[in-house]
Amino acid sequence: MDPSRPLDALNEARNKRVVVELKNGRKIIGDLQSFDIHINLVLDNSEEHENNELKRKIGKVFIRGDTIVLISVA
């Protein structure tokens, strides 16, 4: 399937490890479980990174779409 639309690309990343960069400069790395049309995300097995260092393991997390700058498959 050609992910020609943004939600198609996110659907392709479901159940894969993703890196989510936030507006505050932090990165959350985790397994993409679900998302909605506002790009709100639920990640599992997630970790928070700051300045390229592991800050803490946070497990399941909900991330508001309006705080996201970038989403990439790890």
PQR file with spaces between the fields and no chain letter, atoms N, CA, C, O and H, PARSE charges and radii, in Angstrom:
ATOM       1  N    MET     1       0.841   -1.186    0.000 -0.4000 1.5000
ATOM       2  CA   MET     1       0.000    0.000    0.000 -0.0000 2.0000
ATOM       3  C    MET     1       0.879    1.240    0.000  0.5500 1.7000
ATOM       4  O    MET     1       1.829    1.333    0.777 -0.5500 1.4000
ATOM       5  N    ASP     2       0.568    2.176   -0.858 -0.4000 1.5000
ATOM       6  CA   ASP     2       1.316    3.431   -0.953 -0.0000 2.0000
ATOM       7  C    ASP     2       0.748    4.432    0.049  0.5500 1.7000
ATOM       8  O    ASP     2      -0.381    4.895   -0.116 -0.5500 1.4000
ATOM       9  H    ASP     2      -0.204    2.100   -1.489  0.4000 1.0000
ATOM      10  N    PRO     3       1.518    4.775    1.092 -0.5600 1.5000
ATOM      11  CA   PRO     3       1.005    5.739    2.079  0.2800 2.0000
ATOM      12  C    PRO     3       1.070    7.169    1.537  0.5500 1.7000
ATOM      13  O    PRO     3       1.956    7.941    1.901 -0.5500 1.4000
ATOM      14  N    SER     4       0.122    7.510    0.664 -0.4000 1.5000
ATOM      15  CA   SER     4       0.143    8.826    0.031 -0.0000 2.0000
ATOM      16  C    SER     4      -0.512    9.903    0.888  0.5500 1.7000
ATOM      17  O    SER     4      -0.351   11.092    0.612 -0.5500 1.4000
ATOM      18  H    SER     4      -0.598    6.883    0.367  0.4000 1.0000
ATOM      19  N    ARG     5      -1.246    9.505    1.921 -0.4000 1.5000
ATOM      20  CA   ARG     5      -1.867   10.472    2.831 -0.0000 2.0000
ATOM      21  C    ARG     5      -1.255   10.298    4.212  0.5500 1.7000
ATOM      22  O    ARG     5      -0.835    9.196    4.565 -0.5500 1.4000
ATOM      23  H    ARG     5      -1.377    8.539    2.145  0.4000 1.0000
ATOM      24  N    PRO     6      -1.195   11.369    5.001 -0.5600 1.5000
ATOM      25  CA   PRO     6      -0.552   11.273    6.319  0.2800 2.0000
ATOM      26  C    PRO     6      -1.118   10.176    7.217  0.5500 1.7000
ATOM      27  O    PRO     6      -0.354    9.463    7.867 -0.5500 1.4000
ATOM      28  N    LEU     7      -2.430   10.029    7.265 -0.4000 1.5000
ATOM      29  CA   LEU     7      -3.006    8.989    8.126 -0.0000 2.0000
ATOM      30  C    LEU     7      -2.687    7.588    7.601  0.5500 1.7000
ATOM      31  O    LEU     7      -2.585    6.641    8.382 -0.5500 1.4000
ATOM      32  H    LEU     7      -3.051   10.609    6.737  0.4000 1.0000
ATOM      33  N    ASP     8      -2.528    7.454    6.280 -0.4000 1.5000
ATOM      34  CA   ASP     8      -2.102    6.166    5.719 -0.0000 2.0000
ATOM      35  C    ASP     8      -0.689    5.827    6.191  0.5500 1.7000
ATOM      36  O    ASP     8      -0.403    4.680    6.534 -0.5500 1.4000
ATOM      37  H    ASP     8      -2.611    8.223    5.646  0.4000 1.0000
ATOM      38  N    ALA     9       0.189    6.826    6.207 -0.4000 1.5000
ATOM      39  CA   ALA     9       1.566    6.604    6.662 -0.0000 2.0000
ATOM      40  C    ALA     9       1.577    6.199    8.139  0.5500 1.7000
ATOM      41  O    ALA     9       2.333    5.310    8.532 -0.5500 1.4000
ATOM      42  H    ALA     9      -0.044    7.758    5.928  0.4000 1.0000
ATOM      43  N    LEU    10       0.748    6.841    8.949 -0.4000 1.5000
ATOM      44  CA   LEU    10       0.669    6.469   10.366 -0.0000 2.0000
ATOM      45  C    LEU    10       0.121    5.054   10.517  0.5500 1.7000
ATOM      46  O    LEU    10       0.581    4.295   11.370 -0.5500 1.4000
ATOM      47  H    LEU    10       0.134    7.563    8.629  0.4000 1.0000
ATOM      48  N    ASN    11      -0.848    4.705    9.702 -0.4000 1.5000
ATOM      49  CA   ASN    11      -1.411    3.357    9.768 -0.0000 2.0000
ATOM      50  C    ASN    11      -0.354    2.307    9.437  0.5500 1.7000
ATOM      51  O    ASN    11      -0.340    1.226   10.025 -0.5500 1.4000
ATOM      52  H    ASN    11      -1.222    5.321    9.009  0.4000 1.0000
ATOM      53  N    GLU    12       0.530    2.630    8.494 -0.4000 1.5000
ATOM      54  CA   GLU    12       1.633    1.723    8.149 -0.0000 2.0000
ATOM      55  C    GLU    12       2.588    1.545    9.330  0.5500 1.7000
ATOM      56  O    GLU    12       3.226    0.500    9.458 -0.5500 1.4000
ATOM      57  H    GLU    12       0.519    3.509    8.017  0.4000 1.0000
ATOM      58  N    ALA    13       2.688    2.563   10.195 -0.4000 1.5000
ATOM      59  CA   ALA    13       3.603    2.522   11.337 -0.0000 2.0000
ATOM      60  C    ALA    13       2.987    1.874   12.570  0.5500 1.7000
ATOM      61  O    ALA    13       3.678    1.680   13.570 -0.5500 1.4000
ATOM      62  H    ALA    13       2.169    3.411   10.091  0.4000 1.0000
ATOM      63  N    ARG    14       1.717    1.540   12.519 -0.4000 1.5000
ATOM      64  CA   ARG    14       1.041    0.941   13.676 -0.0000 2.0000
ATOM      65  C    ARG    14       1.748   -0.357   14.069  0.5500 1.7000
ATOM      66  O    ARG    14       2.127   -1.158   13.215 -0.5500 1.4000
ATOM      67  H    ARG    14       1.155    1.698   11.707  0.4000 1.0000
ATOM      68  N    ASN    15       1.914   -0.547   15.376 -0.4000 1.5000
ATOM      69  CA   ASN    15       2.601   -1.707   15.965 -0.0000 2.0000
ATOM      70  C    ASN    15       4.094   -1.742   15.667  0.5500 1.7000
ATOM      71  O    ASN    15       4.736   -2.777   15.846 -0.5500 1.4000
ATOM      72  H    ASN    15       1.606    0.104   16.070  0.4000 1.0000
ATOM      73  N    LYS    16       4.653   -0.627   15.216 -0.4000 1.5000
ATOM      74  CA   LYS    16       6.095   -0.518   14.996 -0.0000 2.0000
ATOM      75  C    LYS    16       6.667    0.487   15.986  0.5500 1.7000
ATOM      76  O    LYS    16       5.938    1.285   16.575 -0.5500 1.4000
ATOM      77  H    LYS    16       4.131    0.214   15.071  0.4000 1.0000
ATOM      78  N    ARG    17       7.979    0.435   16.157 -0.4000 1.5000
ATOM      79  CA   ARG    17       8.684    1.363   17.050 -0.0000 2.0000
ATOM      80  C    ARG    17       8.794    2.701   16.330  0.5500 1.7000
ATOM      81  O    ARG    17       9.258    2.762   15.192 -0.5500 1.4000
ATOM      82  H    ARG    17       8.571   -0.213   15.679  0.4000 1.0000
ATOM      83  N    VAL    18       8.368    3.770   16.994 -0.4000 1.5000
ATOM      84  CA   VAL    18       8.435    5.111   16.399 -0.0000 2.0000
ATOM      85  C    VAL    18       9.157    6.076   17.340  0.5500 1.7000
ATOM      86  O    VAL    18       9.191    5.891   18.557 -0.5500 1.4000
ATOM      87  H    VAL    18       7.992    3.721   17.919  0.4000 1.0000
ATOM      88  N    VAL    19       9.732    7.109   16.728 -0.4000 1.5000
ATOM      89  CA   VAL    19      10.337    8.213   17.462 -0.0000 2.0000
ATOM      90  C    VAL    19       9.421    9.410   17.270  0.5500 1.7000
ATOM      91  O    VAL    19       9.108    9.784   16.139 -0.5500 1.4000
ATOM      92  H    VAL    19       9.705    7.260   15.740  0.4000 1.0000
ATOM      93  N    VAL    20       8.991   10.013   18.373 -0.4000 1.5000
ATOM      94  CA   VAL    20       8.110   11.176   18.327 -0.0000 2.0000
ATOM      95  C    VAL    20       8.869   12.352   18.933  0.5500 1.7000
ATOM      96  O    VAL    20       9.205   12.337   20.117 -0.5500 1.4000
ATOM      97  H    VAL    20       9.246    9.710   19.291  0.4000 1.0000
ATOM      98  N    GLU    21       9.136   13.368   18.119 -0.4000 1.5000
ATOM      99  CA   GLU    21       9.803   14.573   18.618 -0.0000 2.0000
ATOM     100  C    GLU    21       8.740   15.593   18.982  0.5500 1.7000
ATOM     101  O    GLU    21       7.811   15.846   18.215 -0.5500 1.4000
ATOM     102  H    GLU    21       8.863   13.380   17.157  0.4000 1.0000
ATOM     103  N    LEU    22       8.891   16.176   20.169 -0.4000 1.5000
ATOM     104  CA   LEU    22       7.908   17.122   20.687 -0.0000 2.0000
ATOM     105  C    LEU    22       8.422   18.563   20.591  0.5500 1.7000
ATOM     106  O    LEU    22       9.621   18.804   20.449 -0.5500 1.4000
ATOM     107  H    LEU    22       9.645   15.971   20.792  0.4000 1.0000
ATOM     108  N    LYS    23       7.501   19.496   20.672 -0.4000 1.5000
ATOM     109  CA   LYS    23       7.842   20.917   20.586 -0.0000 2.0000
ATOM     110  C    LYS    23       8.804   21.352   21.682  0.5500 1.7000
ATOM     111  O    LYS    23       9.569   22.296   21.485 -0.5500 1.4000
ATOM     112  H    LYS    23       6.527   19.301   20.788  0.4000 1.0000
ATOM     113  N    ASN    24       8.783   20.682   22.838 -0.4000 1.5000
ATOM     114  CA   ASN    24       9.664   21.060   23.943 -0.0000 2.0000
ATOM     115  C    ASN    24      11.069   20.470   23.806  0.5500 1.7000
ATOM     116  O    ASN    24      11.886   20.613   24.715 -0.5500 1.4000
ATOM     117  H    ASN    24       8.161   19.915   22.998  0.4000 1.0000
ATOM     118  N    GLY    25      11.364   19.803   22.667 -0.4000 1.5000
ATOM     119  CA   GLY    25      12.695   19.267   22.413 -0.0000 2.0000
ATOM     120  C    GLY    25      12.895   17.835   22.865  0.5500 1.7000
ATOM     121  O    GLY    25      13.928   17.239   22.562 -0.5500 1.4000
ATOM     122  H    GLY    25      10.700   19.687   21.928  0.4000 1.0000
ATOM     123  N    ARG    26      11.950   17.274   23.570 -0.4000 1.5000
ATOM     124  CA   ARG    26      12.073   15.897   24.031 -0.0000 2.0000
ATOM     125  C    ARG    26      11.667   14.919   22.940  0.5500 1.7000
ATOM     126  O    ARG    26      10.959   15.266   21.995 -0.5500 1.4000
ATOM     127  H    ARG    26      11.111   17.759   23.815  0.4000 1.0000
ATOM     128  N    LYS    27      12.132   13.698   23.097 -0.4000 1.5000
ATOM     129  CA   LYS    27      11.754   12.618   22.187 -0.0000 2.0000
ATOM     130  C    LYS    27      11.131   11.502   23.008  0.5500 1.7000
ATOM     131  O    LYS    27      11.610   11.158   24.089 -0.5500 1.4000
ATOM     132  H    LYS    27      12.707   13.416   23.865  0.4000 1.0000
ATOM     133  N    ILE    28      10.057   10.950   22.474 -0.4000 1.5000
ATOM     134  CA   ILE    28       9.440    9.765   23.054 -0.0000 2.0000
ATOM     135  C    ILE    28       9.592    8.647   22.023  0.5500 1.7000
ATOM     136  O    ILE    28       9.218    8.804   20.861 -0.5500 1.4000
ATOM     137  H    ILE    28       9.669   11.230   21.596  0.4000 1.0000
ATOM     138  N    ILE    29      10.140    7.534   22.461 -0.4000 1.5000
ATOM     139  CA   ILE    29      10.316    6.377   21.586 -0.0000 2.0000
ATOM     140  C    ILE    29       9.458    5.250   22.143  0.5500 1.7000
ATOM     141  O    ILE    29       9.565    4.893   23.316 -0.5500 1.4000
ATOM     142  H    ILE    29      10.444    7.407   23.405  0.4000 1.0000
ATOM     143  N    GLY    30       8.604    4.694   21.282 -0.4000 1.5000
ATOM     144  CA   GLY    30       7.734    3.619   21.740 -0.0000 2.0000
ATOM     145  C    GLY    30       7.030    2.930   20.593  0.5500 1.7000
ATOM     146  O    GLY    30       7.209    3.287   19.429 -0.5500 1.4000
ATOM     147  H    GLY    30       8.517    4.985   20.329  0.4000 1.0000
ATOM     148  N    ASP    31       6.227    1.936   20.935 -0.4000 1.5000
ATOM     149  CA   ASP    31       5.477    1.160   19.944 -0.0000 2.0000
ATOM     150  C    ASP    31       4.143    1.853   19.696  0.5500 1.7000
ATOM     151  O    ASP    31       3.347    2.010   20.622 -0.5500 1.4000
ATOM     152  H    ASP    31       6.081    1.646   21.881  0.4000 1.0000
ATOM     153  N    LEU    32       3.892    2.267   18.461 -0.4000 1.5000
ATOM     154  CA   LEU    32       2.646    2.957   18.120 -0.0000 2.0000
ATOM     155  C    LEU    32       1.476    1.988   18.203  0.5500 1.7000
ATOM     156  O    LEU    32       1.410    1.016   17.450 -0.5500 1.4000
ATOM     157  H    LEU    32       4.539    2.139   17.709  0.4000 1.0000
ATOM     158  N    GLN    33       0.555    2.258   19.121 -0.4000 1.5000
ATOM     159  CA   GLN    33      -0.620    1.409   19.291 -0.0000 2.0000
ATOM     160  C    GLN    33      -1.804    1.943   18.508  0.5500 1.7000
ATOM     161  O    GLN    33      -2.462    1.196   17.783 -0.5500 1.4000
ATOM     162  H    GLN    33       0.609    3.047   19.733  0.4000 1.0000
ATOM     163  N    SER    34      -2.082    3.250   18.653 -0.4000 1.5000
ATOM     164  CA   SER    34      -3.241    3.827   17.980 -0.0000 2.0000
ATOM     165  C    SER    34      -3.068    5.328   17.821  0.5500 1.7000
ATOM     166  O    SER    34      -2.176    5.937   18.412 -0.5500 1.4000
ATOM     167  H    SER    34      -1.548    3.857   19.242  0.4000 1.0000
ATOM     168  N    PHE    35      -3.957    5.919   16.994 -0.4000 1.5000
ATOM     169  CA   PHE    35      -3.954    7.358   16.733 -0.0000 2.0000
ATOM     170  C    PHE    35      -5.337    7.754   16.266  0.5500 1.7000
ATOM     171  O    PHE    35      -6.159    6.902   15.931 -0.5500 1.4000
ATOM     172  H    PHE    35      -4.681    5.425   16.514  0.4000 1.0000
ATOM     173  N    ASP    36      -5.592    9.068   16.245 -0.4000 1.5000
ATOM     174  CA   ASP    36      -6.870    9.558   15.725 -0.0000 2.0000
ATOM     175  C    ASP    36      -6.622   10.645   14.687  0.5500 1.7000
ATOM     176  O    ASP    36      -5.475   10.907   14.324 -0.5500 1.4000
ATOM     177  H    ASP    36      -4.924    9.760   16.517  0.4000 1.0000
ATOM     178  N    ILE    37      -7.683   11.274   14.212 -0.4000 1.5000
ATOM     179  CA   ILE    37      -7.549   12.272   13.141 -0.0000 2.0000
ATOM     180  C    ILE    37      -6.820   13.529   13.592  0.5500 1.7000
ATOM     181  O    ILE    37      -6.397   14.324   12.754 -0.5500 1.4000
ATOM     182  H    ILE    37      -8.614   11.061   14.508  0.4000 1.0000
ATOM     183  N    HIS    38      -6.663   13.727   14.908 -0.4000 1.5000
ATOM     184  CA   HIS    38      -5.928   14.885   15.427 -0.0000 2.0000
ATOM     185  C    HIS    38      -4.462   14.533   15.662  0.5500 1.7000
ATOM     186  O    HIS    38      -3.713   15.339   16.216 -0.5500 1.4000
ATOM     187  H    HIS    38      -7.008   13.081   15.589  0.4000 1.0000
ATOM     188  N    ILE    39      -4.051   13.348   15.249 -0.4000 1.5000
ATOM     189  CA   ILE    39      -2.707   12.801   15.439 -0.0000 2.0000
ATOM     190  C    ILE    39      -2.370   12.640   16.923  0.5500 1.7000
ATOM     191  O    ILE    39      -1.195   12.627   17.289 -0.5500 1.4000
ATOM     192  H    ILE    39      -4.660   12.694   14.799  0.4000 1.0000
ATOM     193  N    ASN    40      -3.387   12.519   17.779 -0.4000 1.5000
ATOM     194  CA   ASN    40      -3.147   12.088   19.147 -0.0000 2.0000
ATOM     195  C    ASN    40      -2.669   10.643   19.057  0.5500 1.7000
ATOM     196  O    ASN    40      -3.237    9.846   18.310 -0.5500 1.4000
ATOM     197  H    ASN    40      -4.342   12.530   17.481  0.4000 1.0000
ATOM     198  N    LEU    41      -1.630   10.304   19.814 -0.4000 1.5000
ATOM     199  CA   LEU    41      -1.032    8.975   19.729 -0.0000 2.0000
ATOM     200  C    LEU    41      -1.095    8.249   21.060  0.5500 1.7000
ATOM     201  O    LEU    41      -1.073    8.868   22.123 -0.5500 1.4000
ATOM     202  H    LEU    41      -1.169   10.951   20.420  0.4000 1.0000
ATOM     203  N    VAL    42      -1.172    6.933   20.988 -0.4000 1.5000
ATOM     204  CA   VAL    42      -0.957    6.090   22.154 -0.0000 2.0000
ATOM     205  C    VAL    42       0.238    5.199   21.816  0.5500 1.7000
ATOM     206  O    VAL    42       0.218    4.465   20.828 -0.5500 1.4000
ATOM     207  H    VAL    42      -1.190    6.429   20.124  0.4000 1.0000
ATOM     208  N    LEU    43       1.288    5.275   22.659 -0.4000 1.5000
ATOM     209  CA   LEU    43       2.482    4.449   22.505 -0.0000 2.0000
ATOM     210  C    LEU    43       2.589    3.516   23.705  0.5500 1.7000
ATOM     211  O    LEU    43       2.187    3.867   24.814 -0.5500 1.4000
ATOM     212  H    LEU    43       1.303    5.871   23.462  0.4000 1.0000
ATOM     213  N    ASP    44       3.130    2.334   23.475 -0.4000 1.5000
ATOM     214  CA   ASP    44       3.380    1.390   24.565 -0.0000 2.0000
ATOM     215  C    ASP    44       4.883    1.134   24.621  0.5500 1.7000
ATOM     216  O    ASP    44       5.598    1.389   23.653 -0.5500 1.4000
ATOM     217  H    ASP    44       3.456    2.048   22.573  0.4000 1.0000
ATOM     218  N    ASN    45       5.359    0.626   25.763 -0.4000 1.5000
ATOM     219  CA   ASN    45       6.796    0.369   25.955 -0.0000 2.0000
ATOM     220  C    ASN    45       7.625    1.595   25.624  0.5500 1.7000
ATOM     221  O    ASN    45       8.663    1.488   24.972 -0.5500 1.4000
ATOM     222  H    ASN    45       4.777    0.419   26.550  0.4000 1.0000
ATOM     223  N    SER    46       7.176    2.752   26.068 -0.4000 1.5000
ATOM     224  CA   SER    46       7.820    4.000   25.661 -0.0000 2.0000
ATOM     225  C    SER    46       8.862    4.490   26.658  0.5500 1.7000
ATOM     226  O    SER    46       8.842    4.163   27.845 -0.5500 1.4000
ATOM     227  H    SER    46       6.333    2.839   26.598  0.4000 1.0000
ATOM     228  N    GLU    47       9.775    5.291   26.113 -0.4000 1.5000
ATOM     229  CA   GLU    47      10.854    5.900   26.879 -0.0000 2.0000
ATOM     230  C    GLU    47      10.936    7.366   26.505  0.5500 1.7000
ATOM     231  O    GLU    47      10.724    7.733   25.349 -0.5500 1.4000
ATOM     232  H    GLU    47       9.791    5.556   25.149  0.4000 1.0000
ATOM     233  N    GLU    48      11.245    8.205   27.486 -0.4000 1.5000
ATOM     234  CA   GLU    48      11.445    9.633   27.233 -0.0000 2.0000
ATOM     235  C    GLU    48      12.936    9.899   27.136  0.5500 1.7000
ATOM     236  O    GLU    48      13.713    9.480   27.993 -0.5500 1.4000
ATOM     237  H    GLU    48      11.417    7.906   28.425  0.4000 1.0000
ATOM     238  N    HIS    49      13.326   10.604   26.075 -0.4000 1.5000
ATOM     239  CA   HIS    49      14.726   10.966   25.873 -0.0000 2.0000
ATOM     240  C    HIS    49      14.838   12.486   25.850  0.5500 1.7000
ATOM     241  O    HIS    49      13.983   13.179   25.298 -0.5500 1.4000
ATOM     242  H    HIS    49      12.694   10.944   25.379  0.4000 1.0000
ATOM     243  N    GLU    50      15.897   12.985   26.453 -0.4000 1.5000
ATOM     244  CA   GLU    50      16.168   14.421   26.458 -0.0000 2.0000
ATOM     245  C    GLU    50      17.658   14.589   26.195  0.5500 1.7000
ATOM     246  O    GLU    50      18.481   13.942   26.843 -0.5500 1.4000
ATOM     247  H    GLU    50      16.592   12.423   26.901  0.4000 1.0000
ATOM     248  N    ASN    51      18.007   15.453   25.250 -0.4000 1.5000
ATOM     249  CA   ASN    51      19.413   15.648   24.859 -0.0000 2.0000
ATOM     250  C    ASN    51      20.071   14.320   24.480  0.5500 1.7000
ATOM     251  O    ASN    51      21.211   14.048   24.855 -0.5500 1.4000
ATOM     252  H    ASN    51      17.339   15.979   24.724  0.4000 1.0000
ATOM     253  N    ASN    52      19.330   13.500   23.731 -0.4000 1.5000
ATOM     254  CA   ASN    52      19.791   12.194   23.246 -0.0000 2.0000
ATOM     255  C    ASN    52      20.178   11.221   24.356  0.5500 1.7000
ATOM     256  O    ASN    52      20.960   10.300   24.120 -0.5500 1.4000
ATOM     257  H    ASN    52      18.403   13.722   23.426  0.4000 1.0000
ATOM     258  N    GLU    53      19.645   11.411   25.561 -0.4000 1.5000
ATOM     259  CA   GLU    53      19.892   10.487   26.664 -0.0000 2.0000
ATOM     260  C    GLU    53      18.571   10.006   27.229  0.5500 1.7000
ATOM     261  O    GLU    53      17.594   10.753   27.288 -0.5500 1.4000
ATOM     262  H    GLU    53      19.010   12.159   25.753  0.4000 1.0000
ATOM     263  N    LEU    54      18.553    8.738   27.647 -0.4000 1.5000
ATOM     264  CA   LEU    54      17.354    8.181   28.266 -0.0000 2.0000
ATOM     265  C    LEU    54      17.093    8.895   29.582  0.5500 1.7000
ATOM     266  O    LEU    54      17.932    8.892   30.484 -0.5500 1.4000
ATOM     267  H    LEU    54      19.346    8.131   27.599  0.4000 1.0000
ATOM     268  N    LYS    55      15.922    9.505   29.679 -0.4000 1.5000
ATOM     269  CA   LYS    55      15.557   10.199   30.911 -0.0000 2.0000
ATOM     270  C    LYS    55      14.755    9.273   31.820  0.5500 1.7000
ATOM     271  O    LYS    55      15.022    9.186   33.019 -0.5500 1.4000
ATOM     272  H    LYS    55      15.241    9.508   28.947  0.4000 1.0000
ATOM     273  N    ARG    56      13.761    8.573   31.239 -0.4000 1.5000
ATOM     274  CA   ARG    56      12.961    7.637   32.029 -0.0000 2.0000
ATOM     275  C    ARG    56      12.157    6.730   31.117  0.5500 1.7000
ATOM     276  O    ARG    56      11.867    7.066   29.969 -0.5500 1.4000
ATOM     277  H    ARG    56      13.544    8.644   30.265  0.4000 1.0000
ATOM     278  N    LYS    57      11.804    5.568   31.659 -0.4000 1.5000
ATOM     279  CA   LYS    57      10.896    4.647   30.976 -0.0000 2.0000
ATOM     280  C    LYS    57       9.499    4.951   31.479  0.5500 1.7000
ATOM     281  O    LYS    57       9.281    5.053   32.687 -0.5500 1.4000
ATOM     282  H    LYS    57      12.039    5.295   32.592  0.4000 1.0000
ATOM     283  N    ILE    58       8.540    5.099   30.552 -0.4000 1.5000
ATOM     284  CA   ILE    58       7.199    5.492   30.973 -0.0000 2.0000
ATOM     285  C    ILE    58       6.101    4.519   30.566  0.5500 1.7000
ATOM     286  O    ILE    58       4.941    4.740   30.913 -0.5500 1.4000
ATOM     287  H    ILE    58       8.718    5.016   29.571  0.4000 1.0000
ATOM     288  N    GLY    59       6.422    3.464   29.853 -0.4000 1.5000
ATOM     289  CA   GLY    59       5.401    2.469   29.512 -0.0000 2.0000
ATOM     290  C    GLY    59       4.374    3.006   28.523  0.5500 1.7000
ATOM     291  O    GLY    59       4.734    3.523   27.465 -0.5500 1.4000
ATOM     292  H    GLY    59       7.364    3.284   29.572  0.4000 1.0000
ATOM     293  N    LYS    60       3.084    2.880   28.871 -0.4000 1.5000
ATOM     294  CA   LYS    60       2.011    3.335   27.984 -0.0000 2.0000
ATOM     295  C    LYS    60       1.815    4.834   28.170  0.5500 1.7000
ATOM     296  O    LYS    60       1.742    5.322   29.298 -0.5500 1.4000
ATOM     297  H    LYS    60       2.791    2.460   29.730  0.4000 1.0000
ATOM     298  N    VAL    61       1.731    5.564   27.052 -0.4000 1.5000
ATOM     299  CA   VAL    61       1.618    7.017   27.126 -0.0000 2.0000
ATOM     300  C    VAL    61       0.685    7.527   26.033  0.5500 1.7000
ATOM     301  O    VAL    61       0.634    6.980   24.931 -0.5500 1.4000
ATOM     302  H    VAL    61       1.791    5.168   26.136  0.4000 1.0000
ATOM     303  N    PHE    62      -0.050    8.584   26.361 -0.4000 1.5000
ATOM     304  CA   PHE    62      -0.905    9.295   25.406 -0.0000 2.0000
ATOM     305  C    PHE    62      -0.200   10.610   25.079  0.5500 1.7000
ATOM     306  O    PHE    62       0.188   11.344   25.987 -0.5500 1.4000
ATOM     307  H    PHE    62      -0.008    9.028   27.256  0.4000 1.0000
ATOM     308  N    ILE    63      -0.033   10.912   23.803 -0.4000 1.5000
ATOM     309  CA   ILE    63       0.626   12.158   23.386 -0.0000 2.0000
ATOM     310  C    ILE    63      -0.354   12.969   22.557  0.5500 1.7000
ATOM     311  O    ILE    63      -0.889   12.480   21.562 -0.5500 1.4000
ATOM     312  H    ILE    63      -0.349   10.316   23.065  0.4000 1.0000
ATOM     313  N    ARG    64      -0.588   14.209   22.969 -0.4000 1.5000
ATOM     314  CA   ARG    64      -1.478   15.085   22.210 -0.0000 2.0000
ATOM     315  C    ARG    64      -0.841   15.474   20.882  0.5500 1.7000
ATOM     316  O    ARG    64       0.341   15.813   20.823 -0.5500 1.4000
ATOM     317  H    ARG    64      -0.154   14.606   23.777  0.4000 1.0000
ATOM     318  N    GLY    65      -1.624   15.422   19.839 -0.4000 1.5000
ATOM     319  CA   GLY    65      -1.130   15.718   18.505 -0.0000 2.0000
ATOM     320  C    GLY    65      -0.586   17.128   18.346  0.5500 1.7000
ATOM     321  O    GLY    65       0.326   17.343   17.547 -0.5500 1.4000
ATOM     322  H    GLY    65      -2.584   15.146   19.887  0.4000 1.0000
ATOM     323  N    ASP    66      -1.123   18.100   19.088 -0.4000 1.5000
ATOM     324  CA   ASP    66      -0.655   19.478   18.910 -0.0000 2.0000
ATOM     325  C    ASP    66       0.698   19.738   19.554  0.5500 1.7000
ATOM     326  O    ASP    66       1.228   20.843   19.439 -0.5500 1.4000
ATOM     327  H    ASP    66      -1.864   17.926   19.736  0.4000 1.0000
ATOM     328  N    THR    67       1.277   18.729   20.238 -0.4000 1.5000
ATOM     329  CA   THR    67       2.618   18.881   20.815 -0.0000 2.0000
ATOM     330  C    THR    67       3.695   18.242   19.957  0.5500 1.7000
ATOM     331  O    THR    67       4.881   18.345   20.268 -0.5500 1.4000
ATOM     332  H    THR    67       0.847   17.832   20.332  0.4000 1.0000
ATOM     333  N    ILE    68       3.285   17.575   18.863 -0.4000 1.5000
ATOM     334  CA   ILE    68       4.205   16.782   18.044 -0.0000 2.0000
ATOM     335  C    ILE    68       4.785   17.622   16.895  0.5500 1.7000
ATOM     336  O    ILE    68       4.071   18.356   16.211 -0.5500 1.4000
ATOM     337  H    ILE    68       2.321   17.492   18.610  0.4000 1.0000
ATOM     338  N    VAL    69       6.097   17.487   16.712 -0.4000 1.5000
ATOM     339  CA   VAL    69       6.789   18.123   15.586 -0.0000 2.0000
ATOM     340  C    VAL    69       7.055   17.096   14.492  0.5500 1.7000
ATOM     341  O    VAL    69       6.915   17.400   13.308 -0.5500 1.4000
ATOM     342  H    VAL    69       6.677   16.891   17.267  0.4000 1.0000
ATOM     343  N    LEU    70       7.443   15.864   14.887 -0.4000 1.5000
ATOM     344  CA   LEU    70       7.863   14.865   13.918 -0.0000 2.0000
ATOM     345  C    LEU    70       7.571   13.460   14.436  0.5500 1.7000
ATOM     346  O    LEU    70       7.704   13.194   15.631 -0.5500 1.4000
ATOM     347  H    LEU    70       7.557   15.617   15.849  0.4000 1.0000
ATOM     348  N    ILE    71       7.177   12.567   13.541 -0.4000 1.5000
ATOM     349  CA   ILE    71       6.997   11.152   13.858 -0.0000 2.0000
ATOM     350  C    ILE    71       7.798   10.351   12.830  0.5500 1.7000
ATOM     351  O    ILE    71       7.646   10.549   11.624 -0.5500 1.4000
ATOM     352  H    ILE    71       7.069   12.783   12.571  0.4000 1.0000
ATOM     353  N    SER    72       8.645    9.453   13.311 -0.4000 1.5000
ATOM     354  CA   SER    72       9.482    8.669   12.412 -0.0000 2.0000
ATOM     355  C    SER    72       9.499    7.227   12.874  0.5500 1.7000
ATOM     356  O    SER    72       9.519    6.956   14.075 -0.5500 1.4000
ATOM     357  H    SER    72       8.768    9.292   14.290  0.4000 1.0000
ATOM     358  N    VAL    73       9.492    6.293   11.923 -0.4000 1.5000
ATOM     359  CA   VAL    73       9.640    4.878   12.282 -0.0000 2.0000
ATOM     360  C    VAL    73      11.094    4.643   12.665  0.5500 1.7000
ATOM     361  O    VAL    73      12.007    4.984   11.914 -0.5500 1.4000
ATOM     362  H    VAL    73       9.476    6.513   10.947  0.4000 1.0000
ATOM     363  N    ALA    74      11.298    4.057   13.840 -0.4000 1.5000
ATOM     364  CA   ALA    74      12.675    3.852   14.365 -0.0000 2.0000
ATOM     365  C    ALA    74      13.401    2.784   13.594  0.5500 1.7000
ATOM     366  O    ALA    74      14.556    2.484   13.894 -0.5500 1.4000
ATOM     367  H    ALA    74      10.556    3.780   14.450  0.4000 1.0000
